[in-house]
């Protein structure tokens, strides 16, 4: 089905590529919950008596030279990076599935380019897009300039991810549904 902007909607694109993309997204959905729970489990050693991720405990551990503590910190940072990569993969696959122009090039677009394209197509609010761009920036710093990452910045971003993940995913599912991509089973009322 053609749209006013010249793109064909997802319902106009059938065949094995569409089904592969939908299957890929569904597989990612199955992994998203366990990865979120893994992050919650990884931050537990840095939590206070009430179970809240403690900024001071985290900062002390983040600066530690003790191998056991470094190992625990890497569990948190690695799981955070993995969750962000997971979200990026879902967004990229969704952009390709609904045939956003950003996904049509020869090379893979940057995460911020995909995030902004999904936002422009109504899949994310401006605030959600800003959050994802911020989380991607932190992920990139962890991967490429880890010595420059500040413990309090990462602490804030981990909390932000955990706080906003459910709403981000809800927006994503609703966006794809508007493109006739049904990821979740329809509810019987």
N, CA, C and O of each residue as an XYZ file, in Angstrom:
756
protein
N       0.837     -1.167      0.000
C       0.000      0.000      0.000
C       0.879      1.224      0.000
O       1.754      1.354      0.856
N       0.671      2.115     -0.927
C       1.491      3.317     -1.041
C       1.023      4.350     -0.026
O      -0.160      4.423      0.308
N       1.975      5.150      0.460
C       1.665      6.203      1.414
C       1.976      7.540      0.783
O       2.638      7.611     -0.253
N       1.496      8.598      1.408
C       1.658      9.944      0.858
C       3.134     10.318      0.698
O       3.481     11.105     -0.183
N       3.992      9.765      1.538
C       5.404     10.129      1.460
C       6.185      9.265      0.469
O       7.411      9.354      0.400
N       5.491      8.442     -0.285
C       6.144      7.647     -1.315
C       6.616      6.285     -0.845
O       7.011      5.456     -1.665
N       6.586      6.032      0.471
C       7.000      4.725      0.970
C       5.821      3.779      0.929
O       4.668      4.203      1.005
N       6.106      2.532      0.813
C       5.031      1.542      0.922
C       4.955      1.129      2.376
O       5.979      0.952      3.035
N       3.753      0.978      2.870
C       3.571      0.526      4.244
C       3.972     -0.927      4.388
O       4.105     -1.651      3.401
N       4.162     -1.342      5.621
C       4.588     -2.715      5.884
C       3.600     -3.728      5.323
O       3.998     -4.817      4.908
N       2.310     -3.379      5.306
C       1.334     -4.344      4.800
C       1.482     -4.558      3.302
O       1.005     -5.564      2.778
N       2.139     -3.624      2.595
C       2.355     -3.755      1.170
C       3.593     -4.559      0.841
O       3.874     -4.841     -0.324
N       4.315     -4.916      1.848
C       5.549     -5.666      1.631
C       5.381     -7.037      2.264
O       5.340     -7.157      3.488
N       5.288     -8.034      1.467
C       5.130     -9.382      2.008
C       6.388    -10.177      1.784
O       7.466     -9.623      1.569
N       6.242    -11.448      1.836
C       7.350    -12.320      1.515
C       8.232    -12.657      2.689
O       7.981    -12.254      3.824
N       9.281    -13.413      2.385
C      10.119    -13.955      3.449
C      10.906    -12.899      4.228
O      11.171    -13.101      5.413
N      11.286    -11.785      3.606
C      12.051    -10.775      4.342
C      11.209    -10.184      5.461
O      11.699     -9.990      6.573
N       9.974     -9.903      5.178
C       9.063     -9.366      6.202
C       8.911    -10.372      7.336
O       9.040    -10.006      8.504
N       8.641    -11.626      7.014
C       8.473    -12.633      8.051
C       9.752    -12.827      8.857
O       9.695    -13.031     10.069
N      10.906    -12.765      8.194
C      12.184    -12.870      8.904
C      12.359    -11.726      9.892
O      12.798    -11.935     11.023
N      12.011    -10.511      9.460
C      12.141     -9.356     10.348
C      11.194     -9.461     11.531
O      11.582     -9.164     12.661
N       9.963     -9.876     11.291
C       9.009    -10.042     12.387
C       9.508    -11.122     13.344
O       9.433    -10.947     14.561
N      10.010    -12.222     12.819
C      10.553    -13.289     13.668
C      11.755    -12.791     14.463
O      11.908    -13.138     15.634
N      12.597    -11.991     13.846
C      13.768    -11.422     14.516
C      13.332    -10.523     15.681
O      13.900    -10.591     16.770
N      12.330     -9.693     15.443
C      11.840     -8.809     16.500
C      11.213     -9.626     17.627
O      11.441     -9.339     18.802
N      10.433    -10.632     17.279
C       9.816    -11.471     18.318
C      10.882    -12.185     19.149
O      10.740    -12.304     20.366
N      11.926    -12.651     18.512
C      13.016    -13.302     19.244
C      13.686    -12.313     20.197
O      14.032    -12.666     21.324
N      13.865    -11.085     19.742
C      14.447    -10.070     20.606
C      13.537     -9.778     21.799
O      14.013     -9.564     22.914
N      12.224     -9.770     21.557
C      11.282     -9.550     22.647
C      11.432    -10.619     23.716
O      11.391    -10.317     24.909
N      11.605    -11.854     23.300
C      11.750    -12.941     24.265
C      12.991    -12.760     25.128
O      13.011    -13.181     26.285
N      14.021    -12.137     24.574
C      15.272    -11.934     25.307
C      15.276    -10.641     26.136
O      16.080    -10.499     27.056
N      14.397     -9.718     25.818
C      14.407     -8.417     26.471
C      14.139     -8.515     27.979
O      14.867     -7.919     28.773
N      13.122     -9.246     28.368
C      12.804     -9.407     29.792
C      13.942    -10.041     30.575
O      14.338     -9.514     31.614
N      14.481    -11.168     30.096
C      15.614    -11.762     30.815
C      16.830    -10.832     30.899
O      17.540    -10.831     31.905
N      17.070    -10.045     29.850
C      18.203     -9.118     29.904
C      17.952     -7.999     30.915
O      18.871     -7.575     31.616
N      16.714     -7.524     30.987
C      16.382     -6.509     31.985
C      16.566     -7.091     33.395
O      17.147     -6.443     34.266
N      16.077     -8.289     33.609
C      16.235     -8.929     34.927
C      17.708     -9.185     35.240
O      18.118     -9.113     36.398
N      18.501     -9.481     34.215
C      19.940     -9.671     34.429
C      20.594     -8.374     34.897
O      21.475     -8.399     35.757
N      20.173     -7.249     34.342
C      20.723     -5.963     34.780
C      20.330     -5.691     36.231
O      21.151     -5.230     37.024
N      19.087     -5.973     36.572
C      18.641     -5.784     37.955
C      19.449     -6.674     38.896
O      19.833     -6.249     39.986
N      19.699     -7.892     38.475
C      20.511     -8.814     39.276
C      21.955     -8.315     39.388
O      22.558     -8.405     40.457
N      22.507     -7.794     38.303
C      23.894     -7.326     38.302
C      24.100     -6.122     39.218
O      25.177     -5.968     39.794
N      23.081     -5.263     39.362
C      23.257     -4.084     40.230
C      22.988     -4.403     41.703
O      23.266     -3.580     42.575
N      22.460     -5.570     41.979
C      22.123     -5.925     43.363
C      23.291     -5.751     44.346
O      23.065     -5.243     45.444
N      24.529     -6.147     44.008
C      25.625     -5.944     44.969
C      25.894     -4.464     45.290
O      26.569     -4.151     46.271
N      25.371     -3.579     44.472
C      25.598     -2.146     44.650
C      24.332     -1.439     45.137
O      24.175     -0.229     44.978
N      23.446     -2.217     45.725
C      22.166     -1.674     46.185
C      22.171     -1.522     47.705
O      22.910     -2.200     48.419
N      21.327     -0.617     48.169
C      21.213     -0.390     49.613
C      20.272     -1.412     50.241
O      19.787     -2.323     49.569
N      20.023     -1.250     51.522
C      19.200     -2.199     52.262
C      17.760     -2.264     51.741
O      17.085     -3.280     51.909
N      17.294     -1.189     51.115
C      15.951     -1.181     50.543
C      15.924     -1.697     49.101
O      14.868     -1.709     48.469
N      17.058     -2.115     48.589
C      17.131     -2.664     47.241
C      17.300     -1.626     46.147
O      17.193     -1.956     44.966
N      17.563     -0.377     46.515
C      17.779      0.685     45.520
C      19.248      0.728     45.119
O      20.142      0.567     45.950
N      19.473      0.945     43.853
C      20.828      1.065     43.299
C      21.498      2.266     43.963
O      21.115      3.408     43.709
N      22.489      2.017     44.806
C      23.115      3.048     45.628
C      24.245      3.750     44.873
O      25.207      3.117     44.440
N      24.110      5.048     44.727
C      25.089      5.845     43.975
C      26.487      5.775     44.604
O      27.480      5.641     43.889
N      26.566      5.863     45.923
C      27.871      5.857     46.592
C      28.552      4.491     46.505
O      29.752      4.413     46.242
N      27.798      3.424     46.723
C      28.378      2.073     46.592
C      28.866      1.839     45.161
O      29.931      1.264     44.936
N      28.058      2.300     44.199
C      28.428      2.140     42.802
C      29.703      2.922     42.489
O      30.608      2.390     41.846
N      29.784      4.160     42.929
C      30.957      5.006     42.639
C      32.216      4.392     43.245
O      33.274      4.385     42.616
N      32.098      3.883     44.455
C      33.251      3.250     45.097
C      33.686      2.009     44.316
O      34.878      1.807     44.082
N      32.735      1.190     43.919
C      33.054     -0.025     43.166
C      33.598      0.324     41.787
O      34.530     -0.322     41.309
N      33.035      1.321     41.154
C      33.431      1.718     39.804
C      34.900      2.146     39.766
O      35.577      1.960     38.755
N      35.389      2.716     40.865
C      36.781      3.189     40.938
C      37.726      2.148     41.542
O      38.927      2.395     41.648
N      37.208      1.017     41.930
C      38.004      0.004     42.630
C      39.048     -0.646     41.721
O      38.869     -0.743     40.507
N      40.137     -1.085     42.340
C      41.147     -1.865     41.619
C      41.152     -3.323     42.086
O      42.053     -4.088     41.739
N      40.159     -3.697     42.858
C      40.001     -5.063     43.343
C      39.377     -5.927     42.244
O      38.277     -5.627     41.781
N      40.067     -7.002     41.816
C      39.567     -7.813     40.702
C      38.131     -8.313     40.860
O      37.373     -8.283     39.891
N      37.734     -8.771     42.047
C      36.361     -9.257     42.231
C      35.348     -8.133     42.016
O      34.283     -8.349     41.437
N      35.680     -6.961     42.474
C      34.770     -5.824     42.320
C      34.734     -5.379     40.861
O      33.668     -5.064     40.331
N      35.891     -5.354     40.216
C      35.936     -5.013     38.785
C      35.051     -5.983     37.997
O      34.305     -5.576     37.106
N      35.147     -7.257     38.335
C      34.322     -8.271     37.662
C      32.829     -7.968     37.840
O      32.057     -8.070     36.887
N      32.432     -7.603     39.040
C      31.030     -7.279     39.298
C      30.599     -6.019     38.544
O      29.481     -5.949     38.035
N      31.483     -5.032     38.475
C      31.175     -3.798     37.747
C      31.012     -4.091     36.257
O      30.113     -3.554     35.610
N      31.869     -4.930     35.723
C      31.777     -5.294     34.304
C      30.467     -6.026     34.026
O      29.902     -5.901     32.939
N      29.988     -6.785     35.000
C      28.685     -7.425     34.838
C      27.580     -6.396     34.637
O      26.666     -6.611     33.841
N      27.661     -5.293     35.348
C      26.661     -4.226     35.208
C      26.851     -3.501     33.879
O      25.898     -3.340     33.117
N      28.072     -3.067     33.601
C      28.300     -2.281     32.379
C      28.041     -3.115     31.129
O      27.468     -2.621     30.157
N      28.459     -4.367     31.153
C      28.241     -5.235     29.998
C      26.771     -5.503     29.748
O      26.327     -5.536     28.600
N      26.013     -5.694     30.817
C      24.585     -5.944     30.658
C      23.866     -4.684     30.188
O      22.941     -4.761     29.379
N      24.291     -3.523     30.693
C      23.735     -2.250     30.222
C      23.992     -2.094     28.717
O      23.072     -1.785     27.959
N      25.234     -2.305     28.289
C      25.567     -2.197     26.863
C      24.734     -3.164     26.031
O      24.239     -2.811     24.962
N      24.589     -4.355     26.518
C      23.848     -5.384     25.783
C      22.376     -5.003     25.619
O      21.789     -5.200     24.555
N      21.793     -4.462     26.676
C      20.392     -4.027     26.589
C      20.227     -2.892     25.586
O      19.262     -2.877     24.822
N      21.151     -1.948     25.580
C      21.072     -0.843     24.619
C      21.261     -1.391     23.205
O      20.539     -0.997     22.289
N      22.214     -2.285     23.021
C      22.406     -2.901     21.699
C      21.144     -3.648     21.265
O      20.773     -3.630     20.092
N      20.506     -4.289     22.202
C      19.285     -5.033     21.930
C      18.180     -4.084     21.439
O      17.505     -4.364     20.449
N      18.008     -2.968     22.141
C      17.018     -1.971     21.719
C      17.366     -1.412     20.347
O      16.485     -1.228     19.507
N      18.649     -1.141     20.116
C      19.078     -0.642     18.803
C      18.717     -1.630     17.700
O      18.249     -1.235     16.632
N      18.935     -2.909     17.963
C      18.602     -3.934     16.973
C      17.108     -3.986     16.690
O      16.692     -4.153     15.543
N      16.312     -3.844     17.728
C      14.853     -3.837     17.537
C      14.435     -2.639     16.697
O      13.620     -2.770     15.785
N      14.994     -1.471     17.005
C      14.642     -0.262     16.253
C      15.094     -0.363     14.803
O      14.346      0.007     13.898
N      16.291     -0.853     14.570
C      16.794     -0.991     13.196
C      15.960     -1.969     12.383
O      15.627     -1.710     11.226
N      15.630     -3.088     12.999
C      14.812     -4.079     12.298
C      13.420     -3.519     12.034
O      12.864     -3.719     10.954
N      12.856     -2.820     13.013
C      11.552     -2.201     12.815
C      11.581     -1.155     11.706
O      10.660     -1.085     10.893
N      12.634     -0.346     11.671
C      12.760      0.676     10.618
C      12.848      0.031      9.242
O      12.264      0.530      8.280
N      13.575     -1.077      9.147
C      13.661     -1.799      7.874
C      12.316     -2.411      7.512
O      11.892     -2.368      6.357
N      11.652     -2.978      8.505
C      10.374     -3.640      8.292
C       9.317     -2.675      7.759
O       8.550     -3.033      6.866
N       9.270     -1.464      8.294
C       8.261     -0.502      7.840
C       8.795      0.392      6.729
O       8.136      1.339      6.299
N       9.983      0.075      6.283
C      10.613      0.725      5.131
C      10.844      2.222      5.320
O      10.548      3.027      4.438
N      11.378      2.576      6.487
C      11.786      3.968      6.679
C      13.006      4.223      5.810
O      13.861      3.345      5.691
N      13.116      5.392      5.203
C      14.253      5.689      4.327
C      15.613      5.489      4.993
O      16.576      5.120      4.320
N      15.709      5.725      6.294
C      16.986      5.582      6.987
C      17.526      4.151      6.886
O      18.736      3.933      6.957
N      16.635      3.193      6.723
C      17.034      1.786      6.680
C      17.295      1.286      5.266
O      17.618      0.113      5.078
N      17.161      2.155      4.272
C      17.267      1.709      2.888
C      18.633      1.846      2.265
O      18.815      1.466      1.109
N      19.597      2.373      2.985
C      20.917      2.593      2.397
C      21.781      1.354      2.344
O      21.422      0.291      2.851
N      22.918      1.519      1.722
C      23.880      0.418      1.592
C      24.532      0.075      2.933
O      24.767     -1.096      3.231
N      24.822      1.099      3.739
C      25.480      0.847      5.014
C      24.484      1.009      6.158
O      23.442      1.648      6.014
N      24.826      0.427      7.272
C      23.948      0.500      8.438
C      23.943      1.927      8.980
O      25.003      2.531      9.146
N      22.772      2.459      9.251
C      22.690      3.808      9.803
C      23.105      3.826     11.272
O      23.090      2.794     11.944
N      23.469      4.990     11.755
C      23.831      5.114     13.165
C      22.587      4.932     14.027
O      21.462      5.132     13.570
N      22.807      4.553     15.271
C      21.682      4.398     16.191
C      20.897      5.702     16.335
O      19.668      5.668     16.268
N      21.556      6.856     16.531
C      20.775      8.090     16.627
C      19.951      8.382     15.366
O      18.844      8.911     15.468
N      20.469      8.048     14.187
C      19.713      8.276     12.950
C      18.455      7.419     12.930
O      17.389      7.889     12.532
N      18.570      6.174     13.354
C      17.400      5.280     13.398
C      16.413      5.772     14.456
O      15.209      5.835     14.204
N      16.915      6.114     15.622
C      16.051      6.606     16.707
C      15.257      7.818     16.234
O      14.047      7.895     16.441
N      15.937      8.752     15.605
C      15.263      9.966     15.136
C      14.272      9.673     14.014
O      13.220     10.307     13.937
N      14.597      8.726     13.153
C      13.662      8.359     12.080
C      12.407      7.705     12.655
O      11.296      7.976     12.200
N      12.584      6.853     13.644
C      11.431      6.218     14.285
C      10.598      7.279     15.010
O       9.369      7.244     14.971
N      11.271      8.213     15.665
C      10.548      9.323     16.304
C       9.747     10.116     15.269
O       8.570     10.409     15.478
N      10.390     10.458     14.161
C       9.720     11.243     13.119
C       8.541     10.500     12.506
O       7.611     11.122     11.993
N       8.577      9.176     12.558
C       7.483      8.365     12.029
C       6.406      8.098     13.091
O       5.438      7.384     12.832
N       6.581      8.675     14.278
C       5.577      8.531     15.330
C       5.778      7.352     16.248
O       4.893      7.032     17.042
N       6.923      6.696     16.160
C       7.170      5.516     16.984
C       7.686      5.807     18.371
O       7.586      4.964     19.262
N       8.239      6.993     18.567
C       8.760      7.404     19.870
C       8.388      8.861     20.087
O       8.260      9.631     19.134
N       8.217      9.227     21.332
C       8.044     10.644     21.634
C       9.418     11.316     21.542
O      10.446     10.640     21.517
N       9.425     12.617     21.495
C      10.701     13.346     21.485
C      11.505     13.023     22.735
O      12.721     12.850     22.664
N      10.838     12.941     23.872
C      11.517     12.619     25.139
C      12.121     11.220     25.073
O      13.264     11.020     25.483
N      11.368     10.258     24.565
C      11.898      8.900     24.459
C      13.101      8.849     23.528
O      14.084      8.167     23.817
N      13.030      9.563     22.420
C      14.157      9.594     21.489
C      15.374     10.219     22.159
O      16.489      9.719     22.007
N      15.173     11.300     22.894
C      16.286     11.937     23.607
C      16.920     10.978     24.606
O      18.143     10.915     24.731
N      16.082     10.236     25.311
C      16.590      9.257     26.280
C      17.421      8.193     25.572
O      18.521      7.867     26.018
N      16.907      7.655     24.480
C      17.647      6.610     23.761
C      18.954      7.126     23.180
O      19.960      6.417     23.196
N      18.951      8.346     22.671
C      20.203      8.931     22.157
C      21.204      9.076     23.309
O      22.386      8.769     23.153
N      20.727      9.540     24.450
C      21.598      9.685     25.629
C      22.171      8.334     26.055
O      23.370      8.215     26.308
N      21.309      7.316     26.135
C      21.770      5.989     26.546
C      22.764      5.417     25.540
O      23.712      4.733     25.925
N      22.554      5.693     24.261
C      23.508      5.249     23.239
C      24.845      5.947     23.385
O      25.895      5.331     23.202
N      24.812      7.227     23.714
C      26.058      7.976     23.920
C      26.866      7.350     25.063
O      28.081      7.175     24.959
N      26.168      7.017     26.153
C      26.848      6.375     27.286
C      27.388      5.012     26.885
O      28.508      4.656     27.252
N      26.607      4.248     26.139
C      27.075      2.937     25.658
C      28.337      3.095     24.825
O      29.294      2.338     24.989
N      28.341      4.080     23.931
C      29.524      4.324     23.105
C      30.727      4.705     23.954
O      31.841      4.248     23.696
N      30.511      5.538     24.963
C      31.623      5.909     25.850
C      32.165      4.701     26.584
O      33.378      4.562     26.747
N      31.275      3.823     27.028
C      31.730      2.607     27.700
C      32.579      1.747     26.760
O      33.596      1.185     27.168
N      32.156      1.652     25.515
C      32.859      0.794     24.565
C      34.163      1.394     24.071
O      35.130      0.667     23.847
N      34.205      2.714     23.897
C      35.339      3.312     23.201
C      36.206      4.228     24.060
O      37.357      4.491     23.711
N      35.677      4.710     25.161
C      36.448      5.617     26.012
C      36.078      5.359     27.466
O      35.712      6.280     28.196
N      36.175      4.111     27.877
C      35.658      3.726     29.188
C      36.303      4.490     30.336
O      35.676      4.658     31.382
N      37.523      4.951     30.173
C      38.163      5.714     31.244
C      37.532      7.087     31.434
O      37.694      7.709     32.484
N      36.819      7.555     30.427
C      36.168      8.859     30.511
C      34.768      8.794     31.118
O      34.182      9.834     31.422
N      34.233      7.611     31.295
C      32.884      7.467     31.831
C      32.924      7.734     33.335
O      33.777      7.216     34.057
N      31.995      8.542     33.775
C      31.877      8.858     35.194
C      30.862      7.920     35.837
O      29.829      7.613     35.242
N      31.155      7.468     37.047
C      30.279      6.535     37.747
C      28.880      7.105     37.933
O      27.894      6.393     37.748
N      28.782      8.380     38.295
C      27.456      8.946     38.550
C      26.642      9.082     37.261
O      25.422      8.923     37.279
N      27.316      9.376     36.137
C      26.630      9.447     34.845
C      26.056      8.081     34.473
O      24.905      7.978     34.048
N      26.854      7.048     34.633
C      26.406      5.695     34.310
C      25.303      5.252     35.267
O      24.328      4.631     34.844
N      25.447      5.563     36.533
C      24.417      5.245     37.523
C      23.085      5.851     37.099
O      22.061      5.167     37.099
N      23.095      7.125     36.739
C      21.869      7.809     36.320
C      21.278      7.170     35.062
O      20.060      7.035     34.944
N      22.137      6.779     34.130
C      21.639      6.193     32.885
C      21.095      4.782     33.082
O      20.139      4.393     32.411
N      21.681      4.023     33.979
C      21.147      2.694     34.285
C      19.767      2.837     34.911
O      18.832      2.128     34.538
N      19.644      3.751     35.861
C      18.328      3.983     36.470
C      17.322      4.475     35.437
O      16.164      4.058     35.451
N      17.756      5.358     34.544
C      16.876      5.879     33.505
C      16.401      4.756     32.582
O      15.220      4.693     32.240
N      17.301      3.884     32.184
C      16.932      2.755     31.333
C      15.881      1.883     32.011
O      14.860      1.549     31.411
N      16.138      1.519     33.257
C      15.197      0.649     33.970
C      13.847      1.330     34.180
O      12.808      0.671     34.154
N      13.862      2.627     34.383
C      12.628      3.376     34.614
C      11.792      3.528     33.342
O      10.564      3.541     33.412
N      12.438      3.640     32.192
C      11.723      3.973     30.954
C      11.545      2.810     29.987
O      10.827      2.947     28.997
N      12.168      1.689     30.242
C      12.164      0.584     29.281
C      10.752      0.123     28.930
O      10.452     -0.088     27.755
N       9.901     -0.034     29.903
C       8.548     -0.530     29.637
C       7.788      0.417     28.703
O       7.131     -0.038     27.767
N       7.872      1.723     28.948
C       7.174      2.680     28.088
C       7.789      2.738     26.693
O       7.072      2.907     25.707
N       9.108      2.601     26.604
C       9.760      2.578     25.296
C       9.246      1.401     24.468
O       8.909      1.555     23.294
N       9.191      0.250     25.082
C       8.740     -0.952     24.385
C       7.269     -0.822     23.997
O       6.881     -1.232     22.903
N       6.459     -0.263     24.869
C       5.035     -0.059     24.566
C       4.883      0.846     23.340
O       4.086      0.549     22.451
N       5.630      1.933     23.287
C       5.577      2.839     22.132
C       6.003      2.116     20.864
O       5.394      2.293     19.809
N       7.042      1.307     20.965
C       7.561      0.554     19.828
C       6.508     -0.407     19.279
O       6.286     -0.467     18.069
N       5.861     -1.156     20.170
C       4.839     -2.118     19.756
C       3.662     -1.396     19.103
O       3.149     -1.832     18.073
N       3.242     -0.290     19.710
C       2.125      0.484     19.142
C       2.495      1.063     17.782
O       1.663      1.092     16.875
N       3.724      1.520     17.633
C       4.187      2.060     16.345
C       4.126      0.993     15.267
O       3.600      1.239     14.181
N       4.653     -0.179     15.550
C       4.620     -1.247     14.553
C       3.183     -1.683     14.259
O       2.866     -2.030     13.122
N       2.325     -1.667     15.259
C       0.923     -2.033     15.033
C       0.265     -1.051     14.068
O      -0.574     -1.445     13.257
N       0.642      0.227     14.151
C       0.093      1.211     13.212
C       0.551      0.926     11.780
O      -0.065      1.387     10.819
N       1.636      0.163     11.651
C       2.129     -0.257     10.328
C       1.680     -1.678     10.004
O       2.266     -2.347      9.153
N       0.639     -2.128     10.691
C       0.074     -3.462     10.470
C       1.053     -4.592     10.786
O       1.004     -5.656     10.168
N       1.929     -4.356     11.737
C       2.837     -5.400     12.213
C       2.374     -5.767     13.613
O       2.526     -4.993     14.558
N       1.809     -6.957     13.731
C       1.290     -7.432     15.021
C       2.344     -8.293     15.667
O       2.608     -9.403     15.203
N       2.963     -7.796     16.748
C       4.007     -8.540     17.437
C       3.442     -9.417     18.551
O       3.905    -10.532     18.787
N       2.447     -8.890     19.215
C       1.881     -9.586     20.362
C       0.528    -10.170     19.970
O      -0.142     -9.642     19.083
N       0.127    -11.250     20.620
C      -1.178    -11.817     20.309
C      -2.284    -10.804     20.626
O      -2.192    -10.051     21.596
N      -3.304    -10.799     19.810
C      -4.436     -9.905     20.043
C      -5.184    -10.382     21.272
O      -5.370    -11.579     21.489
N      -5.608     -9.413     22.072
C      -6.358     -9.725     23.281
C      -7.815    -10.000     22.933
O      -8.413     -9.336     22.086
N      -8.351    -10.976     23.597
C      -9.785    -11.255     23.476
C     -10.461    -10.544     24.628
O     -10.181    -10.829     25.793
N     -11.339     -9.630     24.312
C     -12.017     -8.867     25.376
C     -13.223     -9.571     25.915
O     -13.891     -9.053     26.810
